[in-house]
Amino acid sequence: DVKVTQSSRYLVKRTGEKVFLECVQDMDHENMFWYRQDPGLGLRLIYFSYDVKMKEKGDIPEGYSVSREKKERFSLILESASTNQTSMYLCASSFNFRGEQFFGPGTRLTVL
Amino acid sequence: GIQVEQSPPDLILQEGANSTLRCNFSDSVNNLQWFHQNPWGQLINLFYIPSGTKQNGRLSATTVATERYSLLYISSSQTTDSGVYFCAVEKLTFGTGTRLTIIP
Protein backbone atom coordinates (compact mmCIF):
# COMPACT_ATOMS: atom_id res chain seq x y z
CA ASP A 1 0.00 0.00 0.00
CA VAL A 2 1.09 3.55 -0.69
CA LYS A 3 2.03 5.38 2.45
CA VAL A 4 2.19 9.14 2.76
CA THR A 5 3.24 10.47 6.13
CA GLN A 6 3.30 13.99 7.52
CA SER A 7 5.60 15.14 10.29
CA SER A 8 2.93 16.37 12.71
CA ARG A 9 -0.79 15.89 13.22
CA TYR A 10 -1.15 19.09 15.23
CA LEU A 11 1.09 22.14 15.34
CA VAL A 12 0.79 25.46 17.16
CA LYS A 13 3.01 28.36 16.14
CA ARG A 14 3.23 32.06 16.80
CA THR A 15 2.80 34.85 14.25
CA GLY A 16 6.08 35.56 12.48
CA GLU A 17 7.64 32.16 13.11
CA LYS A 18 9.14 30.12 10.28
CA VAL A 19 7.23 26.86 9.94
CA PHE A 20 8.27 23.66 8.18
CA LEU A 21 5.74 20.97 7.26
CA GLU A 22 7.28 17.73 6.07
CA CYS A 23 5.78 15.06 3.85
CA VAL A 24 7.31 11.70 2.94
CA GLN A 25 6.01 9.06 0.51
CA ASP A 26 7.35 5.56 0.13
CA MET A 27 6.14 4.57 -3.36
CA ASP A 28 8.72 6.30 -5.55
CA HIS A 29 6.08 8.69 -6.88
CA GLU A 30 7.25 11.44 -9.22
CA ASN A 31 4.58 13.94 -8.23
CA MET A 32 3.86 15.49 -4.86
CA PHE A 33 1.31 18.11 -3.84
CA TRP A 34 0.47 20.41 -0.95
CA TYR A 35 -3.12 21.50 -0.28
CA ARG A 36 -4.83 23.44 2.43
CA GLN A 37 -8.39 22.71 3.53
CA ASP A 38 -10.66 25.35 5.04
CA PRO A 39 -14.35 25.14 5.97
CA GLY A 40 -16.55 26.27 3.13
CA LEU A 41 -13.62 26.53 0.72
CA GLY A 42 -12.73 22.87 0.31
CA LEU A 43 -9.20 21.84 -0.65
CA ARG A 44 -7.00 24.26 -2.58
CA LEU A 45 -3.69 23.50 -4.22
CA ILE A 46 -0.73 25.49 -2.86
CA TYR A 47 2.25 24.00 -4.72
CA PHE A 48 3.17 20.83 -6.53
CA SER A 49 6.37 19.16 -7.68
CA TYR A 50 6.80 16.79 -10.62
CA ASP A 51 10.45 15.97 -10.00
CA VAL A 52 13.31 16.55 -7.58
CA LYS A 53 14.12 20.27 -7.32
CA MET A 54 11.18 21.08 -9.61
CA LYS A 55 8.16 23.00 -8.35
CA GLU A 56 5.12 24.77 -9.72
CA LYS A 57 2.70 27.19 -8.12
CA GLY A 58 -0.81 26.05 -7.50
CA ASP A 59 -3.87 28.21 -6.97
CA ILE A 60 -2.83 29.89 -3.69
CA PRO A 61 1.01 30.01 -3.39
CA GLU A 62 1.25 33.40 -1.69
CA GLY A 63 2.97 33.22 1.69
CA TYR A 64 4.36 29.73 1.04
CA SER A 65 7.43 28.15 -0.48
CA VAL A 66 8.40 24.50 -1.00
CA SER A 67 11.48 22.36 -1.19
CA ARG A 68 12.07 18.99 -2.81
CA GLU A 69 15.66 17.88 -2.41
CA LYS A 70 14.86 14.15 -2.47
CA LYS A 71 12.24 12.30 -4.44
CA GLU A 72 10.43 10.95 -1.40
CA ARG A 73 10.26 14.21 0.57
CA PHE A 74 8.33 17.42 -0.10
CA SER A 75 8.43 20.27 2.39
CA LEU A 76 6.08 23.21 2.75
CA ILE A 77 7.58 26.33 4.30
CA LEU A 78 5.78 29.27 5.84
CA GLU A 79 8.49 31.94 5.92
CA SER A 80 6.63 34.14 8.41
CA ALA A 81 3.47 32.52 9.70
CA SER A 82 0.31 34.60 9.89
CA THR A 83 -3.04 33.91 11.53
CA ASN A 84 -4.75 33.51 8.14
CA GLN A 85 -2.54 30.48 7.55
CA THR A 86 -4.30 28.60 10.31
CA SER A 87 -5.66 25.60 8.42
CA MET A 88 -5.48 21.87 7.75
CA TYR A 89 -2.56 21.08 5.43
CA LEU A 90 -2.69 17.94 3.32
CA CYS A 91 0.11 16.37 1.32
CA ALA A 92 -0.47 13.98 -1.57
CA SER A 93 1.57 12.02 -4.09
CA SER A 94 0.91 10.33 -7.42
CA PHE A 95 2.84 8.31 -9.97
CA ASN A 96 1.43 10.14 -12.99
CA PHE A 97 0.74 13.85 -12.92
CA ARG A 98 -2.96 13.32 -13.55
CA GLY A 99 -3.01 9.95 -11.89
CA GLU A 100 -4.58 8.67 -8.72
CA GLN A 101 -3.51 10.75 -5.73
CA PHE A 102 -2.77 9.35 -2.27
CA PHE A 103 -3.07 11.62 0.73
CA GLY A 104 -1.32 11.86 4.06
CA PRO A 105 -3.26 12.22 7.33
CA GLY A 106 -2.96 16.02 7.41
CA THR A 107 -1.40 18.58 9.74
CA ARG A 108 -3.71 20.90 11.60
CA LEU A 109 -1.74 24.13 12.01
CA THR A 110 -2.83 26.89 14.37
CA VAL A 111 -1.04 30.25 14.19
CA LEU A 112 -1.59 32.43 17.26
CA GLY B 1 -10.13 28.01 -14.10
CA ILE B 2 -12.32 24.97 -14.11
CA GLN B 3 -15.30 25.00 -11.74
CA VAL B 4 -16.49 21.93 -9.84
CA GLU B 5 -19.89 21.78 -8.22
CA GLN B 6 -21.17 18.98 -6.02
CA SER B 7 -24.69 18.19 -4.94
CA PRO B 8 -26.31 17.81 -2.56
CA PRO B 9 -24.16 19.60 0.02
CA ASP B 10 -25.61 17.49 2.83
CA LEU B 11 -27.32 14.12 2.89
CA ILE B 12 -28.73 12.24 5.88
CA LEU B 13 -29.85 8.65 5.37
CA GLN B 14 -30.86 5.59 7.32
CA GLU B 15 -28.50 2.65 7.33
CA GLY B 16 -29.26 0.40 4.36
CA ALA B 17 -30.41 3.18 2.04
CA ASN B 18 -28.91 3.93 -1.35
CA SER B 19 -27.56 7.31 -2.42
CA THR B 20 -26.37 9.18 -5.50
CA LEU B 21 -23.86 12.02 -5.30
CA ARG B 22 -23.33 14.30 -8.26
CA CYS B 23 -20.33 16.26 -9.53
CA ASN B 24 -20.62 18.80 -12.36
CA PHE B 25 -17.57 20.38 -13.96
CA SER B 26 -17.30 23.35 -16.28
CA ASP B 27 -14.78 22.11 -18.87
CA SER B 28 -13.48 18.91 -20.38
CA VAL B 29 -11.21 16.92 -18.08
CA ASN B 30 -8.53 14.26 -18.38
CA ASN B 31 -8.56 13.49 -14.70
CA LEU B 32 -11.46 13.00 -12.31
CA GLN B 33 -11.22 11.39 -8.91
CA TRP B 34 -13.63 10.70 -6.06
CA PHE B 35 -12.42 10.81 -2.46
CA HIS B 36 -13.92 10.01 0.92
CA GLN B 37 -12.76 12.03 3.91
CA ASN B 38 -13.46 10.19 7.13
CA PRO B 39 -14.33 11.92 10.41
CA TRP B 40 -10.62 11.94 11.37
CA GLY B 41 -9.72 13.91 8.25
CA GLN B 42 -8.03 11.17 6.23
CA LEU B 43 -8.74 11.38 2.50
CA ILE B 44 -9.09 8.05 0.75
CA ASN B 45 -9.10 7.74 -3.01
CA LEU B 46 -12.23 5.89 -4.11
CA PHE B 47 -12.08 6.09 -7.89
CA TYR B 48 -9.93 7.45 -10.66
CA ILE B 49 -12.57 7.84 -13.36
CA PRO B 50 -12.12 10.45 -16.13
CA SER B 51 -14.71 8.54 -18.17
CA GLY B 52 -16.80 5.40 -18.07
CA THR B 53 -18.03 3.32 -15.15
CA LYS B 54 -16.23 1.55 -12.33
CA GLN B 55 -17.41 -0.50 -9.40
CA ASN B 56 -15.79 -1.40 -6.10
CA GLY B 57 -18.02 -3.37 -3.76
CA ARG B 58 -21.00 -1.26 -2.71
CA LEU B 59 -19.60 1.80 -4.46
CA SER B 60 -19.71 2.60 -8.13
CA ALA B 61 -19.03 5.69 -10.21
CA THR B 62 -19.94 6.88 -13.67
CA THR B 63 -18.44 9.81 -15.55
CA VAL B 64 -20.10 11.16 -18.68
CA ALA B 65 -17.29 13.33 -19.96
CA THR B 66 -19.23 14.74 -22.94
CA GLU B 67 -21.92 16.06 -20.59
CA ARG B 68 -19.44 17.12 -17.89
CA TYR B 69 -20.72 15.26 -14.89
CA SER B 70 -19.89 12.32 -12.69
CA LEU B 71 -22.05 10.32 -10.29
CA LEU B 72 -21.03 8.33 -7.23
CA TYR B 73 -23.43 5.61 -6.11
CA ILE B 74 -23.42 4.13 -2.64
CA SER B 75 -25.65 1.13 -2.08
CA SER B 76 -26.77 -0.40 1.22
CA SER B 77 -25.20 2.43 3.23
CA GLN B 78 -23.34 1.66 6.45
CA THR B 79 -22.44 4.02 9.29
CA THR B 80 -18.79 3.77 8.22
CA ASP B 81 -19.76 5.46 4.95
CA SER B 82 -20.31 8.71 6.85
CA GLY B 83 -17.99 11.56 6.04
CA VAL B 84 -17.43 14.02 3.24
CA TYR B 85 -17.22 12.93 -0.39
CA PHE B 86 -15.17 15.04 -2.74
CA CYS B 87 -14.95 15.12 -6.48
CA ALA B 88 -11.72 16.55 -7.93
CA VAL B 89 -10.57 17.18 -11.47
CA GLU B 90 -7.31 17.82 -13.28
CA LYS B 91 -4.41 18.74 -10.98
CA LEU B 92 -6.59 18.77 -8.69
CA THR B 93 -9.43 21.25 -8.36
CA PHE B 94 -11.81 20.05 -5.67
CA GLY B 95 -15.51 20.57 -5.28
CA THR B 96 -16.78 21.65 -1.88
CA GLY B 97 -18.01 18.17 -1.10
CA THR B 98 -21.12 16.30 -0.02
CA ARG B 99 -21.39 15.58 3.71
CA LEU B 100 -23.03 12.18 4.13
CA THR B 101 -24.39 11.10 7.50
CA ILE B 102 -25.67 7.54 7.91
CA ILE B 103 -27.96 7.01 10.89
CA PRO B 104 -28.13 3.53 12.48
Interface residues (C-beta under 8 A of the other chain):
Chain A: F33 Y35 G40 L41 G42 L43 R44 L45 F48 G58 D59 M88 L90 A92 F97 R98 G99 E100 Q101 F102 F103 P105 G106 R108
Chain B: G1 N30 N31 Q33 F35 W40 G41 Q42 L43 I44 N45 Y48 F86 A88 E90 K91 L92 T93 F94 G95 T96 G97
